[in-house]
Amino acid sequence: MSLAARNITKTFGQLQVLDNLSFDFPSGCILGLLGNNGAGKSTLINIMCDLIRPDSGEVIINGEKFETHSLEIRSKMGVLPETGLLNTDLSGKEQLEFAALLYGIKPSDIGEQLDTMLNYFFDDLSLLSRRCGTYSTGMRKKLGLILAFLHKPTVALLDEPFSGLDPASARLVINFLKSYQREDRSILISSHNLSYVQQISTHIAVLHEGTFPFMGTHEDFTEDGRNQLENSLFELIMPNEKDTNDLKRVLA
């Protein structure tokens, strides 16, 4: 499923977050969405999954405007918001059953798939009987990922999927996403953890001051691997390092 945006503009009060933004999100790629805090990454993801509406412009799915086939499109999208969507009063098991009901999935249709994902991400499945409100940040994140992929979406939009994860759990997520990737599936990852994005992304988009100063392949962005992802990003959005002489003086 191809995803694109045309001339997206979004303001909040006097602050223009997205400025006439256009892009094509190719099928089969893992796109790392990078940018400073406040650059508009979460806003863009929320617009792409129709949680908020842009001031102008439109999201295009398979050549059609999003609102034309919104219900059908939503059924093919998986979303992980930065803050998650778990009901803290439900147990993990109840949360999964509720999500399956919303997707119209029979438990018998996803039994093996769900069991495999749960055993992959959790060592102790008895935790699923506890309320989600008692879960650690990492447990909530892993359960949120399972919920996002429960219905095998063709487009997944993941906002900070690595935040709150220990290195071992982050490795599980990276390998899971690599296993999920296919030619007909696309994954967008917004993350500040550049080392993880470096390991998994096939394409990079940098959001800065409301526009994309770069959007292309990972190889082009890092000059075929000769440059670290972090260095390429800083050279693009912070070409001049701030002088630390005053800091050294007052902190001496």
Secondary structure, 3 states (H helix, E strand, C coil): CCEEEEEEEEEECCEEEEEEEEEEECCCCEEEEECCCCCCHHHHHHHHCCCCCCCEEEEEECCEEHHHHHHHHHCCEEEECCCCCCCCCCEHHHHHHHHHHHHCCCHHHHHHHHHHHHHHHCCCHHHHHCEHHHCCHHHHHHHHHHHHHCCCCCEEEEECCCCCCCHHHHHHHHHHHHHHCCCCCEEEEECCCHHHHHHHCCEEEEEECCEEEEEEEHHHHCCCCCCCHHHHHHHHHCCCCCCCHHHHHHHC
